[in-house]
Amino acid sequence: MNEPPINGSAPITVVVTGMHRSGTSAVAGYLEQLGFAVPSETLPPHPQDNPGGYFEPRELVQLNNGLLREMGASWQSFDPIDPGCFSAANVAGFRSDARAYLQKVGVGKQSLVLKDPRLTRLMPFWAPLLKECDPDFRLVHVLRDACSVAVSLGRRALDPKLAPAAIEDPLHGTLLWLRYNLDLCCQARALGVSPWVVGYEEFVSERGVRETLLRSLGLSAITKEFVPNRPGRADAEPDLPADWIHVLKAVADAIRRLDVDALNGIDALASQPIPASNQRAPDLPPVELLAAARVRHVSAHWSKPWPYLDTPKKQTSTPGRDPGRDGILFVTADAGTRGHLYRVKNPVDALSRKGLTTHWTTLEHVSSDLSVLAGYRHLIVHRCEWGEGLAALYRAARAAGIRIVYDIDDLVFDPAVLEAGEVDFIQRLNQAERAMWRARFKKYRQALCHADLSLVPTASLQEAAEAAGTPSVIKPNGLSPETIALSRFWASRPLSGARRLGYASGTPTHQGDFAQIEDVLIDCLGQHPDWTITVIGHLDVTSLRKRLGAGRVETRPVVAHINLAFELARLDLTVAPLEMNNAFCAGKSPLKWFEAAAVDVPVIASETGAFRDAIRHGKTGLLAADETEWAVALERLMSSADERRAIASAASEDVLGRFAEDIIADALIRELDLIG
């Protein structure tokens, strides 16, 4: 028989929250042992999943499941819930039922524990109702290691009865852990509740942690020892990207400190919708793909990754090589930029999949502890400017016998292109801004020239780097598995409602490029009144609207990279103009070609630099060197849907066979071996 609450205290309502499989049952069960009532008719125990019981009132679970369904969600959903849903008219009936339930079970009248992991996401709905019955209710949030939660969720698949509640994909499982914990901790301040965070692992193993929990509840002594409701297990860690593991560890640390500001930053990244809010899709990609894309977005854009050298990774063994120092550390200037995604995040993930110990961090963070270099054989520095921090990093790497590789994806290391006026967007800046860029070009060049080797995406940049005195290897930009999968998914969906000619400007640095073809584009669109033009990103379309009419010019905002494939898949044809006879433009990677080709959209590009090298004219795209050739190419593809489809199909096959990052990584490994 349960004993009454300790010390004959006044009634205490304890609400236990936490992600599923986080130990909420252990905490709720322990409180029941100490005399806290658990509403009757709880879910029955399961001999493998929870032999000691779940301590979840069936009526509460049913109420929460119904509420989630009304909001278009389920307990397995990792998308954020719109806060407006909690006050919407359609939940008024749930609110009445919930209020009646709390009154029925005696909230505020007896000491009881309410536990259901779904409460973690639904606290904005429940907190006001709980306060009506017990203004001083206590919130205990149970935090368990994210990887352990993912393993536990996956283990359910081994039991046919539990299989429907299993989540076998560890990315999905850990992303769900993130969403539950962020929802509770980020919302607590606004709700006027302060959760007491208890670590599950510490709760189980340390009596002092249990005593501290009881004191937080106003209780002063332990009258019963804790008995685990299921035996401990030694599970293998799930195979997850190292930077994602670090995000999860950092979130757990922030939760323990209740650092809401830090958690809000992660929440903003984790809430990125796929597709974006302005992108209407007939259906959604599979949940595993959505989880992988969301994880990639968060881990690539969070600016504080630090390599966990204790993360076990399979080592590639090569005769004559020390397997303990075979790692590669990438150091980036700016996390989350398009260059970072292509030059750092994608290759790090691909090299890790190949079995190499590979991590990335920022220059700011590696500078705070240069001793971390000891674990690596290669240092690849992406687009960092020369300065005291980078110079110190280079010195430390050389002292440790580490080869220094400088990665650069634009011709920003040759001041001559500035003096020649070949960088259009810089020419449009004021004198002070141009001077700033002049200084930056010199710093990029110093960083390049002090390295042992450079990595560049194009032959033109290779030639320029070697002219500066640094040996160079071409490492093309490549598509991640997530980008490829999303591209193929959207390519298979009819997203276009009209014939759209598109231009993906992206950054506000391409006004000069587009000006090369604006007149011929307008002429061709005039001859094809059934076509419109769609501009994605930053481009001044005033002239286009004036000359074509506003109704034929569609503008679309810049979207997160994980949603770019959707935007491109809406198009029927894209253009990729670059200024001709321009060294800066000639160094550009053919991103606009292979990103469009991945979604089966044909491209007409300027016959210069990497476009000329990558595109087989008439087969995988069309090339144009002047206005006459642009007019011919546009007429050719705007007039023939069959030819658009043929070129798009050939380009897609070519791109997926040559520009998948996993294929490119094999060549990079060979190059690093050759120079090692």
C-alpha angles and dihedrals in degrees: 000000000000115000121230119267113290119275092007089275125179116275113291125197113206119190112197116205134174142119117296112275091021098117099267088135091055092053094043091047092051092051089051089054088055092055105273112139121238114204111254128256096048123175110278120254122258119220094227105023101042113349092174093054137262098252088215115140107232093221092052092049091049091050092051094046090052092049092050091050090051087055092050093252142102135202088270095055117113097187115106118255116239106247089221089067092072093063098036119124093243092067095053091097091051089051092055091048092047093050090050091048094053091049092048096053092048105249106184092015101071136019106264142154122228114197132175122132088222088069086071091070097033100051093115086063097042104037097072091047093048090050090054089061100031117011090190099050114150126232118209114187117197116211121195130176108279095225091052089051091051092050092049092050091049093049090065089074089073091068116064092212092052097038095095088060094047125110106196097176107087091204089057091045096050093042088053089050088053094049095049094048095044093049094054099041098040093049098043096083093052090047092053094239127122114208120215103224116213123183111230095215091051093043091057097044106032125063090196091062091054091048091051090051092053092048089052086058092051094256121127111198144036111234097174132038119237117257114194112238092216134026119261119254134205103222129182115250115255116249103256133155111270094233091052091051088053092051089052092049091048091050091051090051091049091049092053088053092039087231095173095176091058091045092050089058091055091043091057090056095041090051094061104129121226108237100024121254091259093049114090114203130186089221140350133252119259114288092245091057092046090051093049092048093047092049091049091051094050097043094045096048100041105100100209108064114146123187115255101215091187091063104112112239131174110253123221107234118215125173111260094016128113102237090204092064103042097107130120123217119197117201116197134194098212125018116215099024120126089250091052091052094051101035102035117012097043097047093042091055093044094048090048090053087052089059101258121131100245130165139163134214139160126267089242093058100041089050089062092062116018092173089081088077090077091085096060141077099193131037114200113190116196119207098322117155122236114261142118094296095050093042090054090049091052091049092050091048092051092048089054093048093247120151112238117220121184116208118202128168103186136047091254093127099069112079089191091076089057093050089049090054092239097136101079100191092052090050087059093057128093122260096266092049092049090051089052091053091047089057092047092053089055092050092050089050092050091050090051096046094050092055127091094226140002131222117209133170100226142043091239092058091045090057091048094048092050090047086057088056102258122116110240140204125195113236107173122215111260141195121252120232089249093053091047093049093048090046092052092046095052091042088060093053124079099238098153120088096175139020104281128188107198141200119188103204097170104173122036092252102091104074091109092049093052092046088066091071106022095105095047091045091054091048092051093046088051089058091047106048091172090068127082131191124237120199116196116200134350114356130127103243096176092111093045093053093046094051100036102028125256092263092066097049118077121187123200125189125241110273133198111278092250087063098044093092090060091054093049093046089062089066132085096199135006134201127213109189123181130179109266123233089020119130094203093053092043089062094058120116116242092246094137090057101047096038090056094041090055089064094043096256117138121231136212109201139177113268096243141103118336094358089062090047097046105037123073101213112240092007110059098010143330126269125206129188102183142010093276092054091045090053092050093047094047093048091048096055099032089055099048125054089180092058092045089054094046094051093043092051094049092045093050092051091048095048096047089050097047110023104044105121093229090059093046091048091062090059091046091053090052091049092050090049091050093053094041 
